[in-house]
Amino acid sequence: GTRYFVIDALDVCFTDLPKLLDFIVQMSSTSSRVKWIMFSRSWLNIEERLERAKDEVRLSLELNADSVSTAVYFYITHKVSRLEREKKYSHQTKQAVLNYLYTNANDTTCACHDGR
């Protein structure tokens, strides 16, 4: 049957990233039973390497930035509020975590490779 591989935060993979990207491209071109779903920031070096993949479908969350931003904002707020209750965060700690996550939760892309 079909196998799905999901890779999150591809942009923070620094060790052997070119090898990993080449492997993904090779598998996408040779196997119709392997599907790749990857999440990454839109970095040129990643995009250029993945352009060679066969049957690539790219979803850019930047095109719907306002909707995504709102959804991410509510998700972060919900999760941090839950952590505040469970871990008994102080208000100051909660605000620091929220500020950090809000600041760093942008510029995300989802790339789906359908190796046919």
Biopython code that builds the backbone (N, CA, C, O; Angstrom):
import numpy as np
from Bio.PDB.StructureBuilder import StructureBuilder

atoms = [
    (1, "GLY", "N", (0.807, -1.189, 0.000)),
    (1, "GLY", "CA", (0.000, 0.000, 0.000)),
    (1, "GLY", "C", (0.852, 1.254, 0.000)),
    (1, "GLY", "O", (2.081, 1.202, -0.039)),
    (2, "THR", "N", (0.185, 2.341, 0.043)),
    (2, "THR", "CA", (0.833, 3.648, 0.050)),
    (2, "THR", "C", (1.413, 3.951, 1.424)),
    (2, "THR", "O", (0.805, 3.645, 2.450)),
    (3, "ARG", "N", (2.585, 4.551, 1.430)),
    (3, "ARG", "CA", (3.253, 4.970, 2.666)),
    (3, "ARG", "C", (3.347, 6.495, 2.671)),
    (3, "ARG", "O", (3.675, 7.108, 1.656)),
    (4, "TYR", "N", (3.058, 7.096, 3.814)),
    (4, "TYR", "CA", (3.128, 8.544, 3.973)),
    (4, "TYR", "C", (4.253, 8.886, 4.939)),
    (4, "TYR", "O", (4.374, 8.294, 6.012)),
    (5, "PHE", "N", (5.065, 9.845, 4.541)),
    (5, "PHE", "CA", (6.122, 10.355, 5.403)),
    (5, "PHE", "C", (5.832, 11.826, 5.657)),
    (5, "PHE", "O", (5.636, 12.599, 4.720)),
    (6, "VAL", "N", (5.807, 12.206, 6.918)),
    (6, "VAL", "CA", (5.533, 13.587, 7.303)),
    (6, "VAL", "C", (6.772, 14.142, 7.983)),
    (6, "VAL", "O", (7.293, 13.557, 8.933)),
    (7, "ILE", "N", (7.236, 15.281, 7.483)),
    (7, "ILE", "CA", (8.403, 15.947, 8.067)),
    (7, "ILE", "C", (7.983, 17.359, 8.443)),
    (7, "ILE", "O", (7.548, 18.137, 7.594)),
    (8, "ASP", "N", (8.116, 17.675, 9.703)),
    (8, "ASP", "CA", (7.800, 19.011, 10.187)),
    (8, "ASP", "C", (9.098, 19.759, 10.444)),
    (8, "ASP", "O", (10.107, 19.157, 10.810)),
    (9, "ALA", "N", (9.069, 21.062, 10.253)),
    (9, "ALA", "CA", (10.210, 21.938, 10.536)),
    (9, "ALA", "C", (11.438, 21.557, 9.715)),
    (9, "ALA", "O", (12.552, 21.503, 10.236)),
    (10, "LEU", "N", (11.226, 21.299, 8.450)),
    (10, "LEU", "CA", (12.328, 20.946, 7.555)),
    (10, "LEU", "C", (13.406, 22.031, 7.553)),
    (10, "LEU", "O", (14.591, 21.736, 7.393)),
    (11, "ASP", "N", (12.995, 23.268, 7.728)),
    (11, "ASP", "CA", (13.922, 24.398, 7.704)),
    (11, "ASP", "C", (14.885, 24.426, 8.891)),
    (11, "ASP", "O", (15.878, 25.152, 8.851)),
    (12, "VAL", "N", (14.619, 23.664, 9.930)),
    (12, "VAL", "CA", (15.550, 23.630, 11.060)),
    (12, "VAL", "C", (16.415, 22.371, 11.052)),
    (12, "VAL", "O", (17.130, 22.093, 12.015)),
    (13, "CYS", "N", (16.345, 21.627, 9.979)),
    (13, "CYS", "CA", (17.222, 20.470, 9.791)),
    (13, "CYS", "C", (18.508, 20.980, 9.142)),
    (13, "CYS", "O", (18.511, 21.344, 7.966)),
    (14, "PHE", "N", (19.581, 21.004, 9.897)),
    (14, "PHE", "CA", (20.825, 21.567, 9.373)),
    (14, "PHE", "C", (21.830, 20.496, 8.974)),
    (14, "PHE", "O", (22.632, 20.705, 8.065)),
    (15, "THR", "N", (21.791, 19.361, 9.641)),
    (15, "THR", "CA", (22.731, 18.290, 9.337)),
    (15, "THR", "C", (22.219, 17.500, 8.138)),
    (15, "THR", "O", (21.150, 16.893, 8.196)),
    (16, "ASP", "N", (22.983, 17.512, 7.062)),
    (16, "ASP", "CA", (22.666, 16.736, 5.860)),
    (16, "ASP", "C", (21.335, 17.102, 5.208)),
    (16, "ASP", "O", (20.707, 16.245, 4.586)),
    (17, "LEU", "N", (20.890, 18.347, 5.332)),
    (17, "LEU", "CA", (19.644, 18.764, 4.686)),
    (17, "LEU", "C", (19.675, 18.527, 3.176)),
    (17, "LEU", "O", (18.704, 17.995, 2.638)),
    (18, "PRO", "N", (20.753, 18.900, 2.462)),
    (18, "PRO", "CA", (20.773, 18.634, 1.020)),
    (18, "PRO", "C", (20.604, 17.148, 0.686)),
    (18, "PRO", "O", (19.927, 16.804, -0.283)),
    (19, "LYS", "N", (21.211, 16.276, 1.479)),
    (19, "LYS", "CA", (21.065, 14.832, 1.243)),
    (19, "LYS", "C", (19.617, 14.392, 1.449)),
    (19, "LYS", "O", (19.080, 13.604, 0.670)),
    (20, "LEU", "N", (18.998, 14.905, 2.498)),
    (20, "LEU", "CA", (17.605, 14.565, 2.769)),
    (20, "LEU", "C", (16.707, 15.034, 1.630)),
    (20, "LEU", "O", (15.841, 14.290, 1.170)),
    (21, "LEU", "N", (16.914, 16.268, 1.176)),
    (21, "LEU", "CA", (16.093, 16.801, 0.087)),
    (21, "LEU", "C", (16.292, 16.002, -1.198)),
    (21, "LEU", "O", (15.326, 15.716, -1.906)),
    (22, "ASP", "N", (17.530, 15.643, -1.502)),
    (22, "ASP", "CA", (17.801, 14.829, -2.692)),
    (22, "ASP", "C", (17.130, 13.465, -2.585)),
    (22, "ASP", "O", (16.596, 12.956, -3.570)),
    (23, "PHE", "N", (17.154, 12.876, -1.402)),
    (23, "PHE", "CA", (16.494, 11.584, -1.183)),
    (23, "PHE", "C", (14.985, 11.700, -1.419)),
    (23, "PHE", "O", (14.383, 10.835, -2.054)),
    (24, "ILE", "N", (14.385, 12.765, -0.908)),
    (24, "ILE", "CA", (12.947, 12.983, -1.087)),
    (24, "ILE", "C", (12.616, 13.124, -2.569)),
    (24, "ILE", "O", (11.651, 12.533, -3.055)),
    (25, "VAL", "N", (13.415, 13.907, -3.281)),
    (25, "VAL", "CA", (13.197, 14.097, -4.718)),
    (25, "VAL", "C", (13.326, 12.763, -5.447)),
    (25, "VAL", "O", (12.499, 12.438, -6.299)),
    (26, "GLN", "N", (14.349, 12.000, -5.121)),
    (26, "GLN", "CA", (14.564, 10.700, -5.764)),
    (26, "GLN", "C", (13.382, 9.760, -5.502)),
    (26, "GLN", "O", (12.874, 9.128, -6.428)),
    (27, "MET", "N", (12.956, 9.672, -4.265)),
    (27, "MET", "CA", (11.836, 8.788, -3.928)),
    (27, "MET", "C", (10.542, 9.252, -4.586)),
    (27, "MET", "O", (9.728, 8.426, -4.999)),
    (28, "SER", "N", (10.346, 10.558, -4.686)),
    (28, "SER", "CA", (9.146, 11.093, -5.326)),
    (28, "SER", "C", (9.101, 10.740, -6.800)),
    (28, "SER", "O", (8.028, 10.550, -7.373)),
    (29, "SER", "N", (10.271, 10.655, -7.406)),
    (29, "SER", "CA", (10.355, 10.385, -8.842)),
    (29, "SER", "C", (10.268, 8.898, -9.169)),
    (29, "SER", "O", (9.880, 8.534, -10.279)),
    (30, "THR", "N", (10.619, 8.042, -8.227)),
    (30, "THR", "CA", (10.714, 6.616, -8.545)),
    (30, "THR", "C", (9.615, 5.755, -7.933)),
    (30, "THR", "O", (9.394, 4.635, -8.394)),
    (31, "SER", "N", (8.931, 6.237, -6.924)),
    (31, "SER", "CA", (7.944, 5.390, -6.260)),
    (31, "SER", "C", (6.582, 6.062, -6.200)),
    (31, "SER", "O", (6.441, 7.174, -5.690)),
    (32, "SER", "N", (5.587, 5.370, -6.728)),
    (32, "SER", "CA", (4.230, 5.906, -6.671)),
    (32, "SER", "C", (3.558, 5.560, -5.343)),
    (32, "SER", "O", (2.459, 6.033, -5.056)),
    (33, "ARG", "N", (4.214, 4.744, -4.547)),
    (33, "ARG", "CA", (3.628, 4.315, -3.280)),
    (33, "ARG", "C", (4.114, 5.138, -2.094)),
    (33, "ARG", "O", (3.696, 4.894, -0.962)),
    (34, "VAL", "N", (4.985, 6.101, -2.336)),
    (34, "VAL", "CA", (5.518, 6.939, -1.264)),
    (34, "VAL", "C", (5.012, 8.364, -1.452)),
    (34, "VAL", "O", (5.199, 8.966, -2.510)),
    (35, "LYS", "N", (4.378, 8.891, -0.428)),
    (35, "LYS", "CA", (3.865, 10.263, -0.432)),
    (35, "LYS", "C", (4.590, 11.037, 0.668)),
    (35, "LYS", "O", (4.799, 10.524, 1.767)),
    (36, "TRP", "N", (4.965, 12.262, 0.361)),
    (36, "TRP", "CA", (5.699, 13.099, 1.310)),
    (36, "TRP", "C", (4.862, 14.319, 1.653)),
    (36, "TRP", "O", (4.294, 14.960, 0.768)),
    (37, "ILE", "N", (4.787, 14.635, 2.927)),
    (37, "ILE", "CA", (4.154, 15.869, 3.387)),
    (37, "ILE", "C", (5.182, 16.567, 4.265)),
    (37, "ILE", "O", (5.625, 16.035, 5.282)),
    (38, "MET", "N", (5.549, 17.775, 3.843)),
    (38, "MET", "CA", (6.601, 18.498, 4.559)),
    (38, "MET", "C", (6.139, 19.894, 4.933)),
    (38, "MET", "O", (5.416, 20.555, 4.187)),
    (39, "PHE", "N", (6.568, 20.317, 6.089)),
    (39, "PHE", "CA", (6.281, 21.664, 6.562)),
    (39, "PHE", "C", (7.598, 22.395, 6.748)),
    (39, "PHE", "O", (8.543, 21.869, 7.336)),
    (40, "SER", "N", (7.642, 23.622, 6.234)),
    (40, "SER", "CA", (8.881, 24.385, 6.302)),
    (40, "SER", "C", (8.596, 25.855, 6.048)),
    (40, "SER", "O", (7.593, 26.214, 5.432)),
    (41, "ARG", "N", (9.484, 26.684, 6.528)),
    (41, "ARG", "CA", (9.449, 28.083, 6.111)),
    (41, "ARG", "C", (9.880, 28.132, 4.655)),
    (41, "ARG", "O", (10.552, 27.223, 4.167)),
    (42, "SER", "N", (9.499, 29.175, 3.978)),
    (42, "SER", "CA", (9.803, 29.309, 2.547)),
    (42, "SER", "C", (11.243, 29.758, 2.351)),
    (42, "SER", "O", (11.504, 30.943, 2.144)),
    (43, "TRP", "N", (12.163, 28.831, 2.413)),
    (43, "TRP", "CA", (13.573, 29.135, 2.209)),
    (43, "TRP", "C", (13.967, 28.722, 0.805)),
    (43, "TRP", "O", (13.628, 27.632, 0.345)),
    (44, "LEU", "N", (14.689, 29.605, 0.130)),
    (44, "LEU", "CA", (15.046, 29.400, -1.269)),
    (44, "LEU", "C", (15.808, 28.098, -1.488)),
    (44, "LEU", "O", (15.523, 27.380, -2.447)),
    (45, "ASN", "N", (16.769, 27.776, -0.628)),
    (45, "ASN", "CA", (17.556, 26.552, -0.831)),
    (45, "ASN", "C", (16.685, 25.297, -0.767)),
    (45, "ASN", "O", (16.951, 24.327, -1.477)),
    (46, "ILE", "N", (15.667, 25.305, 0.060)),
    (46, "ILE", "CA", (14.758, 24.158, 0.155)),
    (46, "ILE", "C", (13.847, 24.120, -1.067)),
    (46, "ILE", "O", (13.673, 23.068, -1.680)),
    (47, "GLU", "N", (13.272, 25.251, -1.418)),
    (47, "GLU", "CA", (12.359, 25.308, -2.558)),
    (47, "GLU", "C", (13.050, 24.909, -3.854)),
    (47, "GLU", "O", (12.481, 24.168, -4.656)),
    (48, "GLU", "N", (14.266, 25.393, -4.066)),
    (48, "GLU", "CA", (14.991, 25.069, -5.297)),
    (48, "GLU", "C", (15.243, 23.568, -5.417)),
    (48, "GLU", "O", (15.086, 22.996, -6.496)),
    (49, "ARG", "N", (15.623, 22.945, -4.345)),
    (49, "ARG", "CA", (15.895, 21.491, -4.399)),
    (49, "ARG", "C", (14.624, 20.689, -4.617)),
    (49, "ARG", "O", (14.635, 19.694, -5.342)),
    (50, "LEU", "N", (13.535, 21.110, -4.003)),
    (50, "LEU", "CA", (12.288, 20.357, -4.114)),
    (50, "LEU", "C", (11.558, 20.598, -5.433)),
    (50, "LEU", "O", (10.657, 19.838, -5.785)),
    (51, "GLU", "N", (11.935, 21.644, -6.163)),
    (51, "GLU", "CA", (11.304, 21.907, -7.465)),
    (51, "GLU", "C", (11.485, 20.746, -8.432)),
    (51, "GLU", "O", (10.690, 20.576, -9.356)),
    (52, "ARG", "N", (12.520, 19.952, -8.225)),
    (52, "ARG", "CA", (12.791, 18.822, -9.117)),
    (52, "ARG", "C", (11.880, 17.635, -8.844)),
    (52, "ARG", "O", (11.854, 16.683, -9.623)),
    (53, "ALA", "N", (11.141, 17.681, -7.758)),
    (53, "ALA", "CA", (10.270, 16.552, -7.404)),
    (53, "ALA", "C", (9.114, 16.451, -8.390)),
    (53, "ALA", "O", (8.557, 17.456, -8.832)),
    (54, "LYS", "N", (8.774, 15.223, -8.717)),
    (54, "LYS", "CA", (7.682, 14.955, -9.637)),
    (54, "LYS", "C", (6.354, 15.131, -8.907)),
    (54, "LYS", "O", (6.224, 14.753, -7.743)),
    (55, "ASP", "N", (5.374, 15.703, -9.594)),
    (55, "ASP", "CA", (4.013, 15.852, -9.065)),
    (55, "ASP", "C", (3.971, 16.586, -7.731)),
    (55, "ASP", "O", (3.269, 16.178, -6.805)),
    (56, "GLU", "N", (4.714, 17.648, -7.648)),
    (56, "GLU", "CA", (4.741, 18.425, -6.409)),
    (56, "GLU", "C", (3.500, 19.301, -6.325)),
    (56, "GLU", "O", (3.085, 19.913, -7.310)),
    (57, "VAL", "N", (2.930, 19.351, -5.160)),
    (57, "VAL", "CA", (1.836, 20.263, -4.867)),
    (57, "VAL", "C", (2.298, 21.114, -3.699)),
    (57, "VAL", "O", (2.663, 20.591, -2.646)),
    (58, "ARG", "N", (2.284, 22.416, -3.883)),
    (58, "ARG", "CA", (2.772, 23.308, -2.830)),
    (58, "ARG", "C", (1.613, 24.156, -2.325)),
    (58, "ARG", "O", (0.877, 24.773, -3.094)),
    (59, "LEU", "N", (1.483, 24.162, -1.034)),
    (59, "LEU", "CA", (0.483, 24.976, -0.371)),
    (59, "LEU", "C", (1.211, 26.051, 0.411)),
    (59, "LEU", "O", (1.977, 25.739, 1.324)),
    (60, "SER", "N", (0.991, 27.278, 0.078)),
    (60, "SER", "CA", (1.638, 28.347, 0.829)),
    (60, "SER", "C", (0.628, 28.970, 1.771)),
    (60, "SER", "O", (-0.371, 29.552, 1.346)),
    (61, "LEU", "N", (0.902, 28.838, 3.032)),
    (61, "LEU", "CA", (0.008, 29.430, 4.014)),
    (61, "LEU", "C", (0.088, 30.950, 3.992)),
    (61, "LEU", "O", (-0.767, 31.630, 4.560)),
    (62, "GLU", "N", (1.112, 31.480, 3.339)),
    (62, "GLU", "CA", (1.262, 32.928, 3.243)),
    (62, "GLU", "C", (0.149, 33.550, 2.405)),
    (62, "GLU", "O", (-0.178, 34.722, 2.591)),
    (63, "LEU", "N", (-0.440, 32.779, 1.480)),
    (63, "LEU", "CA", (-1.503, 33.308, 0.633)),
    (63, "LEU", "C", (-2.758, 33.609, 1.438)),
    (63, "LEU", "O", (-3.546, 34.479, 1.067)),
    (64, "ASN", "N", (-2.941, 32.906, 2.517)),
    (64, "ASN", "CA", (-4.070, 33.134, 3.415)),
    (64, "ASN", "C", (-3.556, 33.583, 4.776)),
    (64, "ASN", "O", (-4.024, 33.131, 5.821)),
    (65, "ALA", "N", (-2.601, 34.467, 4.736)),
    (65, "ALA", "CA", (-1.873, 34.848, 5.949)),
    (65, "ALA", "C", (-2.786, 35.339, 7.067)),
    (65, "ALA", "O", (-2.577, 34.996, 8.230)),
    (66, "ASP", "N", (-3.788, 36.132, 6.729)),
    (66, "ASP", "CA", (-4.663, 36.662, 7.779)),
    (66, "ASP", "C", (-5.436, 35.553, 8.479)),
    (66, "ASP", "O", (-5.519, 35.527, 9.707)),
    (67, "SER", "N", (-6.000, 34.638, 7.698)),
    (67, "SER", "CA", (-6.757, 33.525, 8.286)),
    (67, "SER", "C", (-5.854, 32.626, 9.108)),
    (67, "SER", "O", (-6.206, 32.226, 10.217)),
    (68, "VAL", "N", (-4.694, 32.311, 8.561)),
    (68, "VAL", "CA", (-3.750, 31.450, 9.270)),
    (68, "VAL", "C", (-3.266, 32.138, 10.535)),
    (68, "VAL", "O", (-3.176, 31.513, 11.592)),
    (69, "SER", "N", (-2.958, 33.414, 10.429)),
    (69, "SER", "CA", (-2.475, 34.168, 11.579)),
    (69, "SER", "C", (-3.501, 34.161, 12.711)),
    (69, "SER", "O", (-3.147, 33.973, 13.875)),
    (70, "THR", "N", (-4.756, 34.363, 12.369)),
    (70, "THR", "CA", (-5.816, 34.349, 13.376)),
    (70, "THR", "C", (-5.943, 32.972, 14.012)),
    (70, "THR", "O", (-6.060, 32.855, 15.232)),
    (71, "ALA", "N", (-5.919, 31.930, 13.184)),
    (71, "ALA", "CA", (-6.025, 30.562, 13.705)),
    (71, "ALA", "C", (-4.845, 30.231, 14.613)),
    (71, "ALA", "O", (-5.025, 29.638, 15.676)),
    (72, "VAL", "N", (-3.652, 30.608, 14.201)),
    (72, "VAL", "CA", (-2.455, 30.347, 15.003)),
    (72, "VAL", "C", (-2.525, 31.118, 16.318)),
    (72, "VAL", "O", (-2.177, 30.585, 17.372)),
    (73, "TYR", "N", (-2.973, 32.365, 16.258)),
    (73, "TYR", "CA", (-3.114, 33.190, 17.462)),
    (73, "TYR", "C", (-4.024, 32.501, 18.485)),
    (73, "TYR", "O", (-3.674, 32.391, 19.660)),
    (74, "PHE", "N", (-5.192, 32.042, 18.029)),
    (74, "PHE", "CA", (-6.131, 31.393, 18.945)),
    (74, "PHE", "C", (-5.595, 30.058, 19.459)),
    (74, "PHE", "O", (-5.798, 29.712, 20.623)),
    (75, "TYR", "N", (-4.921, 29.317, 18.602)),
    (75, "TYR", "CA", (-4.343, 28.037, 19.018)),
    (75, "TYR", "C", (-3.281, 28.256, 20.098)),
    (75, "TYR", "O", (-3.280, 27.577, 21.125)),
    (76, "ILE", "N", (-2.389, 29.199, 19.858)),
    (76, "ILE", "CA", (-1.330, 29.497, 20.831)),
    (76, "ILE", "C", (-1.938, 29.958, 22.152)),
    (76, "ILE", "O", (-1.535, 29.501, 23.222)),
    (77, "THR", "N", (-2.905, 30.859, 22.069)),
    (77, "THR", "CA", (-3.550, 31.375, 23.274)),
    (77, "THR", "C", (-4.193, 30.241, 24.072)),
    (77, "THR", "O", (-4.053, 30.172, 25.293)),
    (78, "HIS", "N", (-4.891, 29.368, 23.378)),
    (78, "HIS", "CA", (-5.550, 28.234, 24.037)),
    (78, "HIS", "C", (-4.530, 27.325, 24.721)),
    (78, "HIS", "O", (-4.693, 26.972, 25.889)),
    (79, "LYS", "N", (-3.485, 26.950, 23.997)),
    (79, "LYS", "CA", (-2.493, 26.015, 24.543)),
    (79, "LYS", "C", (-1.723, 26.617, 25.722)),
    (79, "LYS", "O", (-1.468, 25.935, 26.714)),
    (80, "VAL", "N", (-1.359, 27.885, 25.611)),
    (80, "VAL", "CA", (-0.601, 28.518, 26.697)),
    (80, "VAL", "C", (-1.494, 28.718, 27.923)),
    (80, "VAL", "O", (-1.028, 28.589, 29.055)),
    (81, "SER", "N", (-2.760, 29.029, 27.707)),
    (81, "SER", "CA", (-3.683, 29.148, 28.845)),
    (81, "SER", "C", (-3.834, 27.811, 29.558)),
    (81, "SER", "O", (-3.918, 27.751, 30.784)),
    (82, "ARG", "N", (-3.865, 26.758, 28.783)),
    (82, "ARG", "CA", (-3.939, 25.412, 29.365)),
    (82, "ARG", "C", (-2.673, 25.097, 30.173)),
    (82, "ARG", "O", (-2.743, 24.563, 31.280)),
    (83, "LEU", "N", (-1.524, 25.436, 29.597)),
    (83, "LEU", "CA", (-0.262, 25.243, 30.317)),
    (83, "LEU", "C", (-0.220, 26.073, 31.596)),
    (83, "LEU", "O", (0.276, 25.620, 32.627)),
    (84, "GLU", "N", (-0.744, 27.289, 31.516)),
    (84, "GLU", "CA", (-0.763, 28.161, 32.693)),
    (84, "GLU", "C", (-1.502, 27.477, 33.849)),
    (84, "GLU", "O", (-1.051, 27.505, 34.994)),
    (85, "ARG", "N", (-2.638, 26.866, 33.527)),
    (85, "ARG", "CA", (-3.413, 26.175, 34.567)),
    (85, "ARG", "C", (-2.688, 24.920, 35.063)),
    (85, "ARG", "O", (-2.560, 24.699, 36.267)),
    (86, "GLU", "N", (-2.214, 24.100, 34.109)),
    (86, "GLU", "CA", (-1.606, 22.819, 34.481)),
    (86, "GLU", "C", (-0.262, 22.981, 35.189)),
    (86, "GLU", "O", (0.039, 22.251, 36.133)),
    (87, "LYS", "N", (0.537, 23.935, 34.733)),
    (87, "LYS", "CA", (1.886, 24.116, 35.284)),
    (87, "LYS", "C", (1.964, 25.258, 36.285)),
    (87, "LYS", "O", (3.019, 25.539, 36.854)),
    (88, "LYS", "N", (0.811, 25.915, 36.489)),
    (88, "LYS", "CA", (0.730, 27.030, 37.430)),
    (88, "LYS", "C", (1.711, 28.152, 37.086)),
    (88, "LYS", "O", (2.425, 28.668, 37.946)),
    (89, "TYR", "N", (1.723, 28.514, 35.793)),
    (89, "TYR", "CA", (2.559, 29.632, 35.341)),
    (89, "TYR", "C", (2.106, 30.919, 36.007)),
    (89, "TYR", "O", (0.914, 31.114, 36.248)),
    (90, "SER", "N", (3.041, 31.783, 36.298)),
    (90, "SER", "CA", (2.686, 33.129, 36.747)),
    (90, "SER", "C", (2.198, 33.904, 35.522)),
    (90, "SER", "O", (2.434, 33.500, 34.383)),
    (91, "HIS", "N", (1.518, 35.016, 35.773)),
    (91, "HIS", "CA", (1.045, 35.847, 34.663)),
    (91, "HIS", "C", (2.229, 36.317, 33.811)),
    (91, "HIS", "O", (2.141, 36.363, 32.584)),
    (92, "GLN", "N", (3.321, 36.658, 34.467)),
    (92, "GLN", "CA", (4.516, 37.134, 33.759)),
    (92, "GLN", "C", (5.097, 36.029, 32.857)),
    (92, "GLN", "O", (5.486, 36.299, 31.721)),
    (93, "THR", "N", (5.154, 34.811, 33.355)),
    (93, "THR", "CA", (5.665, 33.689, 32.558)),
    (93, "THR", "C", (4.746, 33.425, 31.373)),
    (93, "THR", "O", (5.210, 33.224, 30.251)),
    (94, "LYS", "N", (3.441, 33.427, 31.627)),
    (94, "LYS", "CA", (2.477, 33.213, 30.547)),
    (94, "LYS", "C", (2.672, 34.260, 29.454)),
    (94, "LYS", "O", (2.711, 33.917, 28.273)),
    (95, "GLN", "N", (2.793, 35.521, 29.829)),
    (95, "GLN", "CA", (2.961, 36.597, 28.843)),
    (95, "GLN", "C", (4.262, 36.439, 28.064)),
    (95, "GLN", "O", (4.293, 36.680, 26.857)),
    (96, "ALA", "N", (5.327, 36.039, 28.739)),
    (96, "ALA", "CA", (6.612, 35.843, 28.062)),
    (96, "ALA", "C", (6.513, 34.719, 27.034)),
    (96, "ALA", "O", (7.019, 34.846, 25.919)),
    (97, "VAL", "N", (5.860, 33.620, 27.410)),
    (97, "VAL", "CA", (5.685, 32.497, 26.481)),
    (97, "VAL", "C", (4.818, 32.925, 25.302)),
    (97, "VAL", "O", (5.154, 32.644, 24.152)),
    (98, "LEU", "N", (3.710, 33.599, 25.579)),
    (98, "LEU", "CA", (2.834, 34.076, 24.505)),
    (98, "LEU", "C", (3.578, 35.000, 23.552)),
    (98, "LEU", "O", (3.496, 34.836, 22.334)),
    (99, "ASN", "N", (4.295, 35.958, 24.094)),
    (99, "ASN", "CA", (5.029, 36.902, 23.244)),
    (99, "ASN", "C", (6.042, 36.189, 22.365)),
    (99, "ASN", "O", (6.175, 36.504, 21.183)),
    (100, "TYR", "N", (6.757, 35.228, 22.939)),
    (100, "TYR", "CA", (7.748, 34.484, 22.163)),
    (100, "TYR", "C", (7.075, 33.705, 21.032)),
    (100, "TYR", "O", (7.516, 33.760, 19.884)),
    (101, "LEU", "N", (6.015, 32.987, 21.361)),
    (101, "LEU", "CA", (5.341, 32.171, 20.351)),
    (101, "LEU", "C", (4.670, 33.020, 19.280)),
    (101, "LEU", "O", (4.726, 32.674, 18.100)),
    (102, "TYR", "N", (4.036, 34.124, 19.666)),
    (102, "TYR", "CA", (3.418, 35.005, 18.673)),
    (102, "TYR", "C", (4.468, 35.553, 17.712)),
    (102, "TYR", "O", (4.234, 35.641, 16.507)),
    (103, "THR", "N", (5.616, 35.917, 18.251)),
    (103, "THR", "CA", (6.686, 36.503, 17.439)),
    (103, "THR", "C", (7.277, 35.500, 16.461)),
    (103, "THR", "O", (7.690, 35.877, 15.364)),
    (104, "ASN", "N", (7.325, 34.230, 16.842)),
    (104, "ASN", "CA", (8.007, 33.222, 16.024)),
    (104, "ASN", "C", (7.073, 32.301, 15.254)),
    (104, "ASN", "O", (7.532, 31.308, 14.689)),
    (105, "ALA", "N", (5.799, 32.591, 15.214)),
    (105, "ALA", "CA", (4.828, 31.699, 14.564)),
    (105, "ALA", "C", (4.385, 32.245, 13.212)),
    (105, "ALA", "O", (3.189, 32.375, 12.952)),
    (106, "ASN", "N", (5.349, 32.565, 12.353)),
    (106, "ASN", "CA", (4.961, 33.112, 11.054)),
    (106, "ASN", "C", (5.761, 32.476, 9.931)),
    (106, "ASN", "O", (6.714, 31.737, 10.175)),
    (107, "ASP", "N", (5.366, 32.769, 8.700)),
    (107, "ASP", "CA", (6.109, 32.364, 7.502)),
    (107, "ASP", "C", (6.247, 30.846, 7.380)),
    (107, "ASP", "O", (7.357, 30.322, 7.279)),
    (108, "THR", "N", (5.121, 30.154, 7.389)),
    (108, "THR", "CA", (5.136, 28.696, 7.298)),
    (108, "THR", "C", (4.558, 28.250, 5.964)),
    (108, "THR", "O", (3.609, 28.847, 5.456)),
    (109, "THR", "N", (5.131, 27.209, 5.408)),
    (109, "THR", "CA", (4.669, 26.650, 4.140)),
    (109, "THR", "C", (4.477, 25.154, 4.288)),
    (109, "THR", "O", (5.216, 24.492, 5.017)),
    (110, "CYS", "N", (3.504, 24.635, 3.607)),
    (110, "CYS", "CA", (3.291, 23.188, 3.571)),
    (110, "CYS", "C", (3.518, 22.718, 2.143)),
    (110, "CYS", "O", (2.891, 23.228, 1.215)),
    (111, "ALA", "N", (4.400, 21.763, 1.961)),
    (111, "ALA", "CA", (4.648, 21.203, 0.628)),
    (111, "ALA", "C", (4.269, 19.736, 0.645)),
    (111, "ALA", "O", (4.699, 18.986, 1.522)),
    (112, "CYS", "N", (3.475, 19.334, -0.310)),
    (112, "CYS", "CA", (3.053, 17.937, -0.397)),
    (112, "CYS", "C", (3.589, 17.364, -1.693)),
    (112, "CYS", "O", (3.350, 17.922, -2.764)),
    (113, "HIS", "N", (4.302, 16.270, -1.610)),
    (113, "HIS", "CA", (4.871, 15.623, -2.790)),
    (113, "HIS", "C", (4.175, 14.300, -2.997)),
    (113, "HIS", "O", (4.206, 13.419, -2.137)),
    (114, "ASP", "N", (3.551, 14.174, -4.142)),
    (114, "ASP", "CA", (2.807, 12.978, -4.486)),
    (114, "ASP", "C", (3.600, 12.225, -5.537)),
    (114, "ASP", "O", (3.474, 12.507, -6.729)),
    (115, "GLY", "N", (4.413, 11.274, -5.112)),
    (115, "GLY", "CA", (5.276, 10.550, -6.043)),
    (115, "GLY", "C", (4.486, 9.573, -6.886)),
    (115, "GLY", "O", (4.167, 8.478, -6.423)),
    (116, "ARG", "N", (4.164, 9.944, -8.113)),
    (116, "ARG", "CA", (3.421, 9.057, -9.022)),
    (116, "ARG", "C", (4.315, 8.583, -10.123)),
    (116, "ARG", "O", (3.879, 7.828, -10.992)),
]
sb = StructureBuilder()
sb.init_structure("model")
sb.init_model(0)
sb.init_chain("A")
sb.init_seg("    ")
for serial, (resi, resn, name, xyz) in enumerate(atoms, 1):
    if name == "N":
        sb.init_residue(resn, " ", resi, " ")
    sb.init_atom(name, np.array(xyz, "f"), 0.0, 1.0, " ", f" {name:<3s}", serial, name[0])
structure = sb.get_structure()
